[in-house]
Amino acid sequence: MQINDLIDRVEKLEGGSELARDLRKFVNKRRLGLVYEESKPEYVRLTSKPVVEGDLVNVLPPRGTMEDMSGDDEADDIWVVDTLEGGSAHLVSLEDEKTCNAAYEDLVAVARFDQTIYCGLSETGRVERGGDKPYHTVINGENYHALELMLFPYFQSVDCIYIDPPYNTGDKSWKYNNNYVAADDAYRHSKWLTFMEDRLRLAKKLLNPTNSVLIVTIDEKEYLRLGLLLEQLFPDATIQMVSSVINPSGVARGGQYARTDEYLFFVQLGTCRPSKLPLAKEWRTSKKTTTDEPTWRTVRRRGSHDTRVERPNSFFPIFIMKKTGKIVSCGQALDIQDDYRDVVSDDPEIEVVFPLKPDGTEGCWQIGAETISSLLDKGYVRCVSRNKWGWIPTYLASGEAKKVESGIYDIVGRGGANNEIQVASASDTEFVPGSQWRIPSHNAREYGSNLLANFIGKKRFSYPKSLYAVEDTLQFYLSDNPHALIVDFFAGSATTVHAVMRLNHRDNGRRRCIAVTNNEVSYEEATRFAKQGLRQGDEEWERFGIARYVAIPRVIAAITGIATDGNPVSGDYGIEDEDYQVVEGSIEDPETGKKLRGKYYRKAKMPAAYVTDPFPMADGFEENAVFYDLKYLEPSVITANLAFDEIAPLLWMRSGSVGPVITLGDTDPEEATFEVTDAYGVLFDYAWAPEFIEGCRARDVDHIFVVTDVDRQYRDLCAEFRGKDVKQLYKSYLRSFEIGQDR
Ligand SMILES: C[S@@+](CC[C@H](N)C(=O)[O-])C[C@H]1O[C@@H](n2cnc3c(N)ncnc32)[C@H](O)[C@@H]1O
């Protein structure tokens, strides 16, 4: 019986209608599907923001003390800065009426996600080796806010999002609201789900709904909940989970199977599908089967009724070019008393083939001369290696021919002596692999941590993905899109940027990757730094954060080919296998002492064939990248129209991340007129509209931004630039970029 039937029965009871109404209300409020208690509001510390009156703040414990970080710390209380005077602040609790005073130096600003904030981007560096190629971008900051910012340049236009979020292991590797989420935290999963749902909702807005993919990696701690969450957030998508071996030696889990694999969820939107690719044998989950190639049957009949006497009409000569095996023609069936040896060709280049059995006795053909001729036209006949009776003609029987016609075999064209159909060879057959991957190059230790060490030295980051695992994963969706836009908002060491650059290297593509990561340090480092009297926000702490110490140096080293120690990066891309190598040399005969020249075999590490595009890491990449810090801005700056340069990178990103960024620099916003690059134009003062329009036309720019509070002026420009991307920016620029949850 269902709950609604029960309520109907309650309603019919005397005095039951009120109870039934309450029950209905209760039932309607219940969420179906993934049920969890949201852990809101989320907040994040803004360690780089100078604290001003009106800010929300935490009060830090004295220097030299490590925060408790289990959730019961006073440092978690949120205060509003009432007044600031001298070196101290008067604070009012956000929760109740409590007040207190605190030293200014102990305050750290916090952003609660339910409050309006203003963000911008400030460039911290760039590396340029890619000519006019678009720039990859690494943003150091909280990804929730970075995603909100990205809605302006990339709403519904991202081709692929690849993320490797915190796995919620319970071992001080992930913080929510500034506290490590412990394994025994009663809200452990709720916190993780709240965190993920908020970010995935934004990610969904970035993805192109007609053709894009979201890829999320995860392990056994959260894969069940993540699967449900994705189903709920993307009800129309095709979702599939792949299991991938990333640690073949396994991590021991007491009383359980050792963990060798993790999972990848693929959420395909619209028409998005994985492409068939020419993959190495490791990707095959079964040995080659007969379904890979059609079966060619001998034209000579085998089995019952296979003699000349039984089928005299099927005993005729086939004339075949000796050298090539090309069938020239078929002759008439011989009279039963005629000797086939009397049939000869005038042309010494042509041989006469009869259906003789291996023992030399007379057989018969399976099909007649007319059928042979029509099958030849279709490319369904070929001659294979000769035996002592000459060439052996073979053909595709009707069942196989049907399979060819219905596309079951991968036919790549026609060729050969009889212009027969050609099937892709096993090595270049393109296919979509199965849902279990066991690929040696996906080993996270070897091709994640060890590979990363080539670029930035050892022990800077513990859990990078294998570069080739990310590259392979992306290639199924990006190989035929050389202009793809890829986002990774849990970028860590920026493996995804590196993988995208490798994909570009393969086909000279112009794909670009936007990577976002915060600048956190590990728990062990945080403890050590705190003991040294440092605090998050101090330069000595921040420079060891993952964005600044790992992601950005990695991207620079990968592009330039120069490791952080100043030397060329050692090693080649690709994976090595132990194999025997032939060595030529001289060996001394131990008995005679004579030198013998010869070949011998030596076991050696050799590049394995199955990583596409191996080349020296020191070659670097012909790519460009730019690095930004996410900045939190004061509303006063915005109302004074002073924040253009902080949003300038967003206009540039919207215009394809190519060429220079239009900024105001020292120019007074009131004095600014207009500026145009090859990619976009910004009109600051409508009085200059005619010159601006001319400038944009001359350079044929596709993206036009107009700074005006007058809607009519914007509409006029839209009319001028029909079919182009024309966008209005209000004079208090950042109003267009207001961020706040659940507004
Ligand atoms: C599992 S790691 C990703 C590793 C990455 N795939 C690689 O190969 O290096 C997750 C990363 O997300 C970052 N992160 C976690 N929460 C974040 C947040 N709210 N905003 C930005 N980055 C965050 C962490 O710093 C961490 O480095």
The ligand as an SDF file (V2000), in Angstrom:
LIG
                    3D

 27 29  0  0  0  0  0  0  0  0999 V2000
   42.2770   15.6080   -5.3360 C   0  0  0  0  0  0  0  0  0  0  0  0
   43.0150   17.0860   -5.6440 S   0  0  0  0  0  0  0  0  0  0  0  0
   43.0980   17.1740   -7.3710 C   0  0  0  0  0  0  0  0  0  0  0  0
   44.3580   16.6250   -7.9090 C   0  0  0  0  0  0  0  0  0  0  0  0
   44.5260   16.8280   -9.3860 C   0  0  0  0  0  0  0  0  0  0  0  0
   43.5950   16.0500  -10.1660 N   0  0  0  0  0  0  0  0  0  0  0  0
   45.9300   16.5000   -9.8180 C   0  0  0  0  0  0  0  0  0  0  0  0
   46.1250   15.6240  -10.6620 O   0  0  0  0  0  0  0  0  0  0  0  0
   46.8410   17.1190   -9.3010 O   0  0  0  0  0  0  0  0  0  0  0  0
   41.7540   18.2250   -5.2560 C   0  0  0  0  0  0  0  0  0  0  0  0
   42.2770   19.6380   -5.2120 C   0  0  0  0  0  0  0  0  0  0  0  0
   41.1840   20.5110   -5.0980 O   0  0  0  0  0  0  0  0  0  0  0  0
   41.5610   21.6200   -4.3100 C   0  0  0  0  0  0  0  0  0  0  0  0
   40.3420   22.1270   -3.6660 N   0  0  0  0  0  0  0  0  0  0  0  0
   39.6000   21.5370   -2.6940 C   0  0  0  0  0  0  0  0  0  0  0  0
   38.5600   22.3240   -2.3610 N   0  0  0  0  0  0  0  0  0  0  0  0
   38.6340   23.4160   -3.1460 C   0  0  0  0  0  0  0  0  0  0  0  0
   37.8540   24.5910   -3.2540 C   0  0  0  0  0  0  0  0  0  0  0  0
   36.7600   24.7790   -2.5250 N   0  0  0  0  0  0  0  0  0  0  0  0
   38.2410   25.5160   -4.1570 N   0  0  0  0  0  0  0  0  0  0  0  0
   39.3400   25.3460   -4.9120 C   0  0  0  0  0  0  0  0  0  0  0  0
   40.1160   24.2410   -4.8480 N   0  0  0  0  0  0  0  0  0  0  0  0
   39.7700   23.2920   -3.9660 C   0  0  0  0  0  0  0  0  0  0  0  0
   42.5570   21.1040   -3.3080 C   0  0  0  0  0  0  0  0  0  0  0  0
   43.5320   22.0560   -3.0540 O   0  0  0  0  0  0  0  0  0  0  0  0
   43.1640   19.9050   -4.0160 C   0  0  0  0  0  0  0  0  0  0  0  0
   44.4370   20.2020   -4.4670 O   0  0  0  0  0  0  0  0  0  0  0  0
  1  2  1  0
  2  3  1  0
  2 10  1  0
  3  4  1  0
  4  5  1  0
  5  6  1  0
  5  7  1  0
  7  8  2  0
  7  9  1  0
 10 11  1  0
 11 12  1  0
 11 26  1  0
 12 13  1  0
 13 14  1  0
 13 24  1  0
 14 15  1  0
 14 23  1  0
 15 16  2  0
 16 17  1  0
 17 18  1  0
 17 23  2  0
 18 19  1  0
 18 20  2  0
 20 21  1  0
 21 22  2  0
 22 23  1  0
 24 25  1  0
 24 26  1  0
 26 27  1  0
M  CHG  2   2   1   9  -1
M  END
$$$$
